[in-house]
Amino acid sequence: MNVFREKKWSPYAAGALAGILLVLSVFFTGKYFGASTTFVRAAGFVEQAVAPDKVAGMDYFIKEKVKVDWQFMFVIGVLLGSLASAWISKEKKAVAVPSMWEGRFGSSRMRRWITAFLGGIVVMFGARLADGCPSGHGLSGLAQIALSGYVSLICFFLGGVIIARMLYGGRKQP
Amino acid sequence: MNELLAGVITGILFGFIMQKAQVIRYDRQLGALRLQDMTIVKFMLTTILIAMVGIYLLLDLGLIKLSIKPLILGGNILGGLIFGIGWGIVGYCPATAMGALGEGRYDSAFGLLGMIMGAGIFAEFYPMLKRTVLTWGDFGKITLPAALGMNHWLVIVILCAAFIGLFVWFEKKGL
């Protein structure tokens, strides 16, 4: 089908489909989208391999339960779905450094990868403190008109806009 | 249906849609944070608009339950701002980092490793945070209509109008 081979769907059309998908998910399985708790479980699995006794006694791993659940599979599915989509529209190519980043900070892979790693640590610490990410708080939270979703999503963007301005400056670049 | 199977199928569909909308790219995420390209905001707000109407319809029919996260100002605001800082640096949020890896943008793999480590670090600090930040301004599981004492459909109509107003403005400004 041609529509699946297209490289870009309108964000409104795609958003509407994602909205329908969220409603169907809640209707059929009672599950709301979310992603960041899965990273707690992944960390739990890694730590269990090294120090199982320590993990068994830690409050946060007891609270979130180190196991493969619906959301864990959902997060893996996102990778597979993206791969399938890129494959079908023949966009599958390895990109080591994003082009906007390269334009500002150069093509050094090491610089980008180390920054991504450090940024990842900060992102997840924040997501767990806020109790959600743009999926859980953003999509699922706002779809339920939860106040926690609105407060968190506004703060996600506020922090992001400030740091983006510091990294890229205020001027529009050509 | 098997819960794990439902999870992976839902994830595959969601990842497929996000790849097609081009929202899982560093350039799109930073484009939004630099207030130059609102693609991800259009995508998110449309998802929310449709899902909000669908979810409250099914809720009124008694067919589903809500799953609200508590409003804890300390955690939501401080955690939200920390998340935003990290987001601007790595350029992916947790779900989009997985999608980006699927698409071949493998700088996200380092972001994902950092995220796993960040979750582990949070787990170490959790007992301390639970006694402090996570007790500041705890209002429980509350929705905007409940807080305002308004009918939820009135709030939904206002929000839909606000979202559509934003869309019109984005298109007019070419964002």
Interface residues (C-beta under 8 A of the other chain):
Chain A: E6 K7 K8 W9 S10 P11 Y12 A14 G15 A16 L17 A18 G19 I20 L21 L22 V23 S25 V26 F27 F28 T29 G30 K31 Y32 F33 A35 S36 T38 F39 V40 A42 A43 G44 V46 E47 M58 D59 Y60 F61 K63 V68 D69 W70 Q71 F72 M73 F74 V75 I76 G77 V78 L79 L80 G81 S82 L83 A84 S85 A86 S89 E91 K92 K93 A94 V95 A96 V97 P98 S99 M100 W101 R109 R112 W113 I114 T115 A116 F117 L118 G119 G120 I121 V122 V123 M124 F125 G126 A127 R128 L129 A130 D131 G132 C133 P134 S135 G136 H137 G138 L139 S140 G141 L142 A143 Q144 I145 A146 L147 S148 G149 Y150 V151 S152 L153 I154 C155 F156 F157 L158 G159 G160 V161 I162 I163 A164 R165 M166 L167 Y168 K172
Chain B: M1 E3 L4 L5 A6 G7 V8 I9 T10 G11 I12 L13 F14 G15 F16 I17 M18 Q19 K20 A21 Q22 V23 I24 R25 Y26 D27 L30 G31 A32 L33 R34 L35 Q36 T39 I40 K42 F43 M44 L45 T46 T47 I48 L49 I50 A51 M52 G54 I55 Y56 L58 L63 I64 K65 L66 S67 I68 K69 P70 L71 I72 L73 G75 N76 I77 L78 G79 G80 L81 I82 F83 G84 I85 G86 W87 G88 I89 V90 G91 Y92 C93 P94 A95 A97 M98 G99 A100 L101 G102 E103 G104 R105 Y106 D107 S108 F110 G111 L112 L113 G114 M115 I116 M117 G118 A119 G120 I121 F122 A123 E124 Y126 P127 L129 K130 V133 L134 F139 K141 I142 T143 L144 P145 A147 H152 V155 I156 L159 F167
